[in-house]
Every structure is written in structure tokens, then in C-alpha cells.
Amino acid sequence: MDKKTQNIDRTTDDGLCTSCGICVAVCPVSCICFKRRNETYLPIIDYDKCIQCGKCLRTCPGYLYTYDTKREKKLVCFSVQAKDKKLLKHASSGGVVTAMVRKLLRDGQYHTAFLVLDYDYENQLETKPVCEEDILYRTQQSRYLPVSQEKAVRFILENSDKKVIFVGTGCAVHGLCNALKEAGRSRENILILGLFCDQTMTYSIYEYLKRLKPWNSPVKALHFRDKRAGGWPGNIRMEFQNGMYVHLSANERMMVKEFCKQKRCLYCMDKLNVEADLSVGDNYTEKNDSAEGSSSLIIRTASGQKAWKYCQEEFFMFRAEYQNIASSQHLEKKFENQWMNNLVFAEAHSGRQVEYGVPYDLEPFGTADDKAGSSNRERLKKQLRKQCLGESRSYGRIRWYRTMKLARMKLGGLLIVLHLRRKS
């Protein structure tokens, strides 16, 4: 039997790696490391050390995850905003994660939280233990790139008596749950704060922005969403080593997102982080929102309810409806555009070979032609071709696509104006 079918190389070969780093944390012989390839960090196995135990594959969220739609019913939801103005100013939206972590750590309810401390994308982003309040401000704002949870999962598995706050996107949360199941552990002592996620990008977006213009100094830090750059929901802020900075429109990120997204995100069904204790994201419902930013909060478990009850005095809060949150996050649009491909993969999560990202051995679910349809498969191939441009740093072609897209948008706007003038 091919060794690669029993370990994390199977995930990598099928283009399903999320770069979460959890396989490194669970490996009993430390034979896995991550190296940057094709603008993302992927696992490398030392086969001289590998004992073929299969733990890395069994815990991998890219290869194995479940999605239970029943968990999306009868949920308690709020629109919230941190009362602390300094904290709110630096947050991407309502400051929920930072305010809750600060309260829970300050009062000794939890021992540590694992958060990202850096805005430098020259190296792999990773979560690190945070116990002190004075560095919490460095953890704020969205990163939009894959984050390694190796240290967080390793700490959790080795310290069952410690109360830990785990913060991550849906794939990282699924990976943690897989690792706990593999170790025979419950989620007791772990509070999972899950982030809404609409596709993570590769490091090609960072390289693209660095080369967008001839900057006069190397990039020191990159903030994908910063309220100092135009208020909420924020634009791009690039800081340079010479002390200067520039603000760029968020459109610079959105216009090239399809070239820079992770392949695994094409099949993800879990935008709202169903396995978390509390799920958090931007409040786009247009109800109880704010120019300073506010968050949508979904309480999913008893542990989440307990933590929220303890922290709720730190926030302005208003009851919200789950359906409004789902609509504001465009779940219907996501399902309309990707439902067939995503559902095929979600149902076939036990692991089958992948051709153009669509599992083709789908019994008893039917064939790829039955489920995905030829138009969806062609669209997926087109998307994968665009991603190859990002992986190969073909930024000239990406800029051409961007220029043409802008031209079409401007032409469309002009045609609308002319049509309205004729009618009037």
C-alpha cells in the first residue's frame, strides 16, 4: 500500500491542506514540519522517522470533517459591541474576542488564550499563548491568511488540567475537535471562540500587495482591515520600515481574492463555525450596527452561554435573529454558487481521490456528474486555473484581470446612469 494514502501527504496531494499545523502537534515522532510552497505552508514528512500511525490524517480538517446543519437551529444570537473605546478602535469589528479574552484571563476563569501576535507575513503566522493583558491589543484585527495552531493544540493535549481559550476559523476548530477525539479527550476546560470565515487566502496576496506599487521601503506590517483606513469595515493599511504608511482600498484585496484563495476553501460548508462554543463575525445585518463596528454573536453550547453570561457586562448587546445573520453573511449565495461541489465533498468526507477538487468516487451519493454537473465542474476548473496564477506569482496577468474587472464595473455603472437618464 502506498505510504501516502495513510498520512498527511494524501491531503497535500489532493490540494486539501488548510495549513493549520495540527498534524505537527499530534505526530508522536515529530516527523512533520511545514515549508512554504506555492505561496502557502504545506507539511513535509520525514519518512525515515514516520511510523505510519495515521494520526496526522485522522486529525486533518482538510481531509476529514463533518457538517451538521441541525446545529444551526434554535440558536441564541446577539449584535454586540465592546464598551471599551480603545479596544473597539483597534478591533476589526465589535471587539468581541479581545474583550472576552481579557475579562476571562483577568478574572482567572481561564489560564491562557492562543492568539496571533504578528502582522508580518514574511514567515508563517501562528498562534501563541497569551496570558498578559498588555499584549492583547497586538492580537486584534483579521489576518485573512492561514494560521498554524500547532502550539495551541500541542498545549491543550499536554495540559488537560489547564483552562484554555482557543480562537480559530472553522477548519482549525474541526481540526482541534478531531485531535481531541483521537486522544480520547473531551472539550472540558476548552472554550472555543470560532470566527466567521469566507475563504482564507494564501501568502500570494501579501506578495501581490508588496508588488502593487514601487514602495520606497520594505513592508513592516500589513493590516488587511484597519479602521484607521476609512472607518469600519476598514481598508488596507501597509506600514513600512522607514516609519511611513499607506492606506489602500479593501477593493485591492477583494478584486484579486479569487486568485489567492486556498483550494480547500472551495469546498468548505462551515462559514459560521458550527463546532465552536461561540461564533463571531462582522455584523452586516444593518440592525444595531455602528460606524465604529459591531459583531454578530452566535451562542452554540452551554460552555459558550456560561462564558458569555460572565462577560456580557463588557458589551452593548441587542438580540438578533440567526436567519438575519445567515442572510447578511450571504450563505444563500454561497450555497447557490458552490452548493453542489461543497455538498459532494462534505458528504464524502471519509476520503476519496479528488479530480479537479470534486470527489469522483461518490457511492452511495452518486457520481460527480450527477452531483456537481458539468457547468459546476467547468467553473471549478476555471477557478483552479486562476489560483495557479497566484501560486506562480503571475502578478502581471492578475493585474490585467483586475483592470478588466474594474473597466466592466465602470462601464456597467455608466450604462445604468444612461438608462436612468433616458427614463427621466
C-alpha positions as CSV (number, residue, x, y, z in Angstrom):
1,M,0.0,0.0,0.0
2,D,1.3,3.5,-0.9
3,K,2.5,5.2,2.3
4,K,1.0,8.5,1.2
5,T,-2.5,7.1,1.4
6,Q,-2.1,6.7,5.2
7,N,-0.7,10.1,6.2
8,I,-1.0,13.8,5.6
9,D,0.6,13.6,2.2
10,R,-2.7,12.4,1.0
11,T,-4.3,15.7,2.0
12,T,-1.5,17.7,0.4
13,D,-1.6,15.8,-2.9
14,D,-5.3,16.3,-3.2
15,G,-5.0,20.1,-2.6
16,L,-7.0,19.9,0.7
17,C,-4.4,21.3,3.2
18,T,-5.6,24.2,5.3
19,S,-2.1,24.9,6.7
20,C,-3.5,24.6,10.3
21,G,-0.4,22.8,11.6
22,I,-2.4,20.4,13.7
23,C,-0.8,17.4,12.1
24,V,2.6,18.5,13.6
25,A,1.1,18.8,17.0
26,V,-0.3,15.2,17.0
27,C,2.6,13.4,15.4
28,P,4.1,11.1,18.1
29,V,7.6,11.0,16.5
30,S,7.9,14.7,15.3
31,C,8.4,13.8,11.7
32,I,6.4,16.6,10.2
33,C,7.4,20.2,9.5
34,F,5.9,23.0,7.4
35,K,7.6,24.7,4.5
36,R,6.4,27.3,2.1
37,R,5.5,26.0,-1.3
38,N,3.2,27.6,-4.0
39,E,2.7,30.6,-1.7
40,T,1.3,28.5,1.2
41,Y,2.8,26.5,4.0
42,L,2.4,22.7,3.5
43,P,3.5,19.7,5.6
44,I,6.7,17.8,4.7
45,I,7.2,14.3,6.1
46,D,10.5,12.8,7.1
47,Y,9.8,9.2,6.0
48,D,12.9,8.0,7.9
49,K,11.1,8.8,11.1
50,C,7.4,8.2,10.1
51,I,5.9,5.1,11.7
52,Q,2.7,5.2,9.6
53,C,0.4,5.6,12.6
54,G,-2.1,7.7,10.6
55,K,-2.8,10.2,13.4
56,C,-1.9,13.1,11.1
57,L,-4.5,12.1,8.5
58,R,-7.2,11.2,11.1
59,T,-7.0,14.7,12.7
60,C,-6.7,16.6,9.4
61,P,-9.6,19.0,9.0
62,G,-8.9,19.4,5.2
63,Y,-9.3,15.6,4.8
64,L,-11.9,14.8,7.5
65,Y,-14.7,16.9,8.8
66,T,-18.4,16.8,9.4
67,Y,-21.0,19.4,9.0
68,D,-24.3,19.1,10.9
69,T,-26.9,21.5,9.6
70,K,-29.2,20.6,12.5
71,R,-26.9,22.6,14.8
72,E,-28.0,25.8,13.0
73,K,-31.5,25.8,14.6
74,K,-32.8,27.5,17.7
75,L,-29.6,29.4,18.5
76,V,-29.3,32.4,20.7
77,C,-27.8,35.3,18.8
78,F,-26.8,38.9,19.6
79,S,-25.4,42.0,17.9
80,V,-22.7,43.3,20.3
81,Q,-20.1,46.0,20.6
82,A,-17.3,46.3,23.3
83,K,-17.8,49.2,25.7
84,D,-14.0,49.9,25.9
85,K,-13.4,52.6,23.2
86,K,-9.7,52.0,23.0
87,L,-10.2,48.2,22.4
88,L,-13.1,48.9,19.9
89,K,-10.9,51.4,17.9
90,H,-8.3,48.7,17.2
91,A,-10.8,45.9,16.6
92,S,-11.8,44.7,13.1
93,S,-15.5,44.9,14.1
94,G,-17.0,44.9,17.6
95,G,-14.1,43.7,19.7
96,V,-15.8,40.6,21.0
97,V,-12.9,38.2,21.1
98,T,-10.4,40.6,22.7
99,A,-12.9,41.9,25.3
100,M,-14.0,38.4,26.3
101,V,-10.4,37.0,26.4
102,R,-9.3,40.0,28.6
103,K,-12.2,39.5,31.0
104,L,-11.8,35.7,31.3
105,L,-8.0,35.9,31.8
106,R,-8.1,38.9,34.1
107,D,-10.5,37.2,36.4
108,G,-8.7,33.8,36.3
109,Q,-11.6,32.0,34.6
110,Y,-9.0,30.6,32.1
111,H,-5.3,30.2,32.3
112,T,-4.3,31.2,28.8
113,A,-5.5,32.0,25.3
114,F,-3.9,31.2,22.0
115,L,-3.9,34.2,19.6
116,V,-1.9,35.6,16.7
117,L,0.6,38.4,17.8
118,D,2.1,39.4,14.4
119,Y,1.2,41.4,11.3
120,D,4.3,40.3,9.5
121,Y,3.7,37.8,6.7
122,E,7.3,37.0,5.7
123,N,7.0,34.0,7.9
124,Q,4.2,31.5,8.8
125,L,1.6,33.1,11.0
126,E,0.9,31.1,14.2
127,T,-1.0,31.4,17.5
128,K,1.0,31.8,20.7
129,P,0.0,31.7,24.3
130,V,-1.3,35.0,25.7
131,C,-1.7,35.4,29.5
132,E,-0.9,39.1,29.9
133,E,-3.4,41.9,29.2
134,D,-0.9,44.4,27.9
135,I,-0.2,42.5,24.7
136,L,-3.8,41.8,23.8
137,Y,-4.0,44.8,21.6
138,R,-1.3,43.2,19.3
139,T,-3.7,40.3,18.7
140,Q,-6.5,42.4,17.2
141,Q,-7.8,42.6,13.6
142,S,-8.3,40.0,10.9
143,R,-5.3,38.2,9.3
144,Y,-7.1,36.5,6.4
145,L,-4.2,34.1,5.9
146,P,-3.8,30.5,7.2
147,V,-2.7,30.4,10.8
148,S,-0.8,27.5,12.4
149,Q,-2.5,26.2,15.5
150,E,0.3,23.7,16.3
151,K,1.3,25.3,19.6
152,A,-2.3,25.6,20.8
153,V,-3.2,22.0,20.1
154,R,0.0,20.7,21.5
155,F,-0.5,22.6,24.7
156,I,-4.1,21.5,25.0
157,L,-3.2,17.8,24.5
158,E,-0.3,18.0,27.0
159,N,-2.1,20.1,29.7
160,S,-5.6,18.6,30.3
161,D,-5.8,20.5,33.6
162,K,-5.3,23.9,32.1
163,K,-8.3,26.0,31.0
164,V,-7.6,27.3,27.5
165,I,-9.3,29.7,25.1
166,F,-8.9,28.5,21.5
167,V,-9.6,31.0,18.7
168,G,-9.8,30.0,15.1
169,T,-11.7,29.6,11.8
170,G,-13.9,26.6,11.1
171,C,-11.2,24.4,9.7
172,A,-9.0,25.0,12.8
173,V,-11.9,24.2,15.1
174,H,-12.7,21.0,13.2
175,G,-9.0,20.0,13.5
176,L,-9.0,20.6,17.2
177,C,-12.1,18.5,17.6
178,N,-10.5,15.7,15.6
179,A,-7.4,15.9,17.7
180,L,-9.4,15.7,20.9
181,K,-11.3,12.7,19.6
182,E,-8.1,11.0,18.6
183,A,-6.7,11.5,22.1
184,G,-9.9,10.4,23.8
185,R,-10.4,13.8,25.4
186,S,-13.5,15.9,25.9
187,R,-13.8,19.6,25.4
188,E,-13.9,20.3,29.1
189,N,-11.6,23.2,30.1
190,I,-11.6,24.5,26.5
191,L,-13.6,27.5,25.3
192,I,-13.7,27.7,21.5
193,L,-14.3,31.1,20.0
194,G,-15.0,30.4,16.4
195,L,-14.5,33.1,13.7
196,F,-16.8,33.5,10.7
197,C,-14.8,32.8,7.6
198,D,-15.5,33.3,3.9
199,Q,-12.4,31.7,2.4
200,T,-8.8,32.1,3.6
201,M,-6.1,33.5,1.2
202,T,-2.6,32.2,0.5
203,Y,0.5,34.3,1.0
204,S,0.3,35.3,-2.7
205,I,-2.0,38.2,-1.6
206,Y,0.8,39.5,0.6
207,E,3.3,39.2,-2.3
208,Y,0.8,40.8,-4.6
209,L,0.3,43.9,-2.4
210,K,4.1,44.2,-1.9
211,R,4.5,44.5,-5.6
212,L,1.4,46.6,-6.4
213,K,3.5,49.7,-6.5
214,P,7.2,50.5,-6.2
215,W,7.2,51.2,-2.4
216,N,10.3,53.0,-1.1
217,S,10.8,50.8,1.9
218,P,10.3,47.2,2.9
219,V,6.9,46.3,4.4
220,K,7.0,46.1,8.2
221,A,3.3,45.2,8.9
222,L,0.2,44.6,6.9
223,H,-3.3,45.1,8.2
224,F,-6.0,43.8,5.9
225,R,-8.7,45.6,7.7
226,D,-8.0,48.7,9.7
227,K,-10.5,51.3,10.9
228,R,-7.7,54.0,10.7
229,A,-8.0,53.5,6.9
230,G,-11.6,54.8,6.4
231,G,-13.6,53.6,9.4
232,W,-15.5,50.3,9.7
233,P,-15.4,47.8,8.0
234,G,-11.9,49.1,7.3
235,N,-9.4,49.2,4.4
236,I,-5.9,48.0,4.0
237,R,-3.1,49.7,5.9
238,M,0.6,49.0,5.0
239,E,3.3,50.1,7.3
240,F,6.9,50.4,6.2
241,Q,10.2,50.1,8.0
242,N,11.0,53.8,7.3
243,G,8.0,54.7,9.5
244,M,5.7,55.6,6.6
245,Y,2.4,54.0,5.9
246,V,-0.2,53.9,3.1
247,H,-3.9,53.1,3.1
248,L,-5.4,51.1,0.2
249,S,-9.0,50.4,-0.6
250,A,-10.3,47.0,0.5
251,N,-11.2,46.5,-3.2
252,E,-7.5,45.8,-3.8
253,R,-7.9,42.7,-1.8
254,M,-11.4,41.8,-3.0
255,M,-10.5,42.2,-6.7
256,V,-7.8,39.6,-6.6
257,K,-9.3,37.3,-3.9
258,E,-10.2,34.5,-6.4
259,F,-6.5,34.3,-7.4
260,C,-5.3,34.0,-3.9
261,K,-7.7,31.8,-2.0
262,Q,-6.9,28.4,-0.6
263,K,-8.1,25.4,-2.7
264,R,-9.7,23.8,0.4
265,C,-11.9,26.8,0.8
266,L,-13.7,26.0,-2.4
267,Y,-15.4,23.0,-0.7
268,C,-16.0,24.4,2.8
269,M,-19.5,24.4,4.2
270,D,-18.8,25.9,7.5
271,K,-18.7,29.7,7.2
272,L,-20.3,30.3,10.6
273,N,-18.2,27.8,12.6
274,V,-20.8,25.3,13.8
275,E,-18.4,23.4,16.1
276,A,-17.5,26.5,18.2
277,D,-18.9,27.4,21.6
278,L,-19.4,30.9,20.4
279,S,-19.2,32.0,16.8
280,V,-18.3,35.6,16.0
281,G,-18.1,37.8,12.9
282,D,-19.0,41.2,11.4
283,N,-22.5,42.5,11.9
284,Y,-23.7,43.1,8.4
285,T,-27.4,42.7,9.3
286,E,-28.0,46.5,9.2
287,K,-29.7,46.2,12.6
288,N,-28.0,47.7,15.7
289,D,-24.8,48.2,13.7
290,S,-22.4,51.0,14.2
291,A,-19.9,53.2,12.3
292,E,-17.4,52.1,14.9
293,G,-18.0,48.5,14.1
294,S,-20.1,45.8,15.7
295,S,-20.2,42.0,15.7
296,S,-22.7,39.2,15.2
297,L,-22.5,36.6,18.0
298,I,-24.0,33.1,17.9
299,I,-24.1,31.1,21.2
300,R,-23.9,27.4,20.4
301,T,-23.2,25.5,23.6
302,A,-23.7,25.5,27.3
303,S,-20.0,26.4,27.8
304,G,-20.4,29.3,25.4
305,Q,-23.5,30.5,27.2
306,K,-21.7,30.4,30.6
307,A,-18.7,32.4,29.2
308,W,-21.0,34.9,27.6
309,K,-23.0,35.4,30.7
310,Y,-19.9,36.1,32.7
311,C,-18.6,38.6,30.1
312,Q,-21.7,40.3,28.8
313,E,-21.4,43.4,31.0
314,E,-18.3,44.3,28.9
315,F,-20.6,44.9,25.9
316,F,-23.5,46.8,24.5
317,M,-25.8,43.9,23.3
318,F,-29.0,43.5,21.3
319,R,-30.9,40.3,20.5
320,A,-30.6,39.2,16.9
321,E,-32.1,36.5,14.7
322,Y,-30.0,33.7,13.3
323,Q,-31.6,33.9,9.9
324,N,-30.7,37.6,9.6
325,I,-27.1,36.8,10.4
326,A,-27.0,34.0,7.9
327,S,-28.6,36.2,5.2
328,S,-26.1,39.0,5.9
329,Q,-23.2,36.6,5.5
330,H,-24.6,35.6,2.1
331,L,-25.0,31.9,3.0
332,E,-27.7,31.5,0.3
333,K,-25.4,33.0,-2.3
334,K,-22.6,30.7,-1.3
335,F,-24.8,27.7,-1.4
336,E,-26.3,28.7,-4.8
337,N,-22.8,29.1,-6.3
338,Q,-21.0,26.2,-4.7
339,W,-23.6,24.0,-3.1
340,M,-23.2,21.0,-5.4
341,N,-19.4,20.9,-5.2
342,N,-19.3,21.7,-1.5
343,L,-22.0,19.2,-0.5
344,V,-20.4,16.4,-2.6
345,F,-17.2,16.8,-0.6
346,A,-18.9,17.2,2.7
347,E,-20.9,14.0,2.3
348,A,-17.8,12.2,1.0
349,H,-15.6,13.4,3.8
350,S,-14.3,9.9,4.7
351,G,-11.8,10.4,1.9
352,R,-11.8,9.7,-1.8
353,Q,-9.5,10.7,-4.5
354,V,-10.1,14.1,-5.9
355,E,-10.1,15.2,-9.5
356,Y,-10.3,19.0,-10.1
357,G,-11.3,19.2,-6.4
358,V,-14.5,17.1,-6.9
359,P,-14.5,13.6,-5.4
360,Y,-15.4,11.3,-8.3
361,D,-16.0,8.0,-6.3
362,L,-19.2,9.1,-4.6
363,E,-21.2,5.9,-3.9
364,P,-23.7,5.9,-2.4
365,F,-24.0,9.6,-3.2
366,G,-23.9,9.3,-6.9
367,T,-21.2,10.3,-9.5
368,A,-19.6,13.7,-9.8
369,D,-21.6,14.2,-13.0
370,D,-24.8,13.5,-11.0
371,K,-23.9,15.8,-8.1
372,A,-21.7,18.6,-9.4
373,G,-23.0,18.9,-13.0
374,S,-20.8,19.8,-16.0
375,S,-21.2,23.6,-15.6
376,N,-20.1,23.5,-12.0
377,R,-17.1,21.3,-12.8
378,E,-16.1,23.7,-15.6
379,R,-16.5,26.7,-13.3
380,L,-14.3,24.9,-10.7
381,K,-11.6,24.2,-13.3
382,K,-11.6,27.9,-14.2
383,Q,-11.2,28.9,-10.6
384,L,-8.3,26.5,-10.1
385,R,-6.6,27.9,-13.2
386,K,-6.9,31.4,-11.6
387,Q,-5.4,30.1,-8.4
388,C,-2.4,28.7,-10.3
389,L,-1.7,32.3,-11.4
390,G,-1.4,33.3,-7.7
391,E,0.7,30.3,-6.8
392,S,3.1,31.1,-9.7
393,R,3.3,34.8,-8.9
394,S,1.9,35.7,-12.3
395,Y,1.0,39.2,-11.0
396,G,1.1,40.8,-14.4
397,R,-1.8,38.6,-15.6
398,I,-3.6,39.1,-12.3
399,R,-3.4,42.9,-12.7
400,W,-4.7,42.5,-16.2
401,Y,-7.8,40.6,-14.9
402,R,-8.2,43.3,-12.2
403,T,-8.0,46.1,-14.7
404,M,-10.6,44.5,-17.0
405,K,-12.9,43.8,-14.0
406,L,-12.7,47.5,-13.0
407,A,-13.4,48.5,-16.6
408,R,-16.5,46.3,-16.7
409,M,-17.7,47.7,-13.4
410,K,-17.3,51.3,-14.6
411,L,-19.0,50.5,-17.9
412,G,-21.9,48.8,-16.0
413,G,-22.3,51.9,-13.8
414,L,-22.2,54.2,-16.8
415,L,-24.9,52.2,-18.6
416,I,-27.1,52.3,-15.6
417,V,-26.8,56.1,-15.4
418,L,-27.6,56.5,-19.1
419,H,-30.6,54.2,-18.7
420,L,-31.9,56.3,-15.8
421,R,-31.5,59.5,-17.7
422,R,-33.5,58.1,-20.6
423,K,-36.3,57.1,-18.4
424,S,-36.4,60.5,-16.7
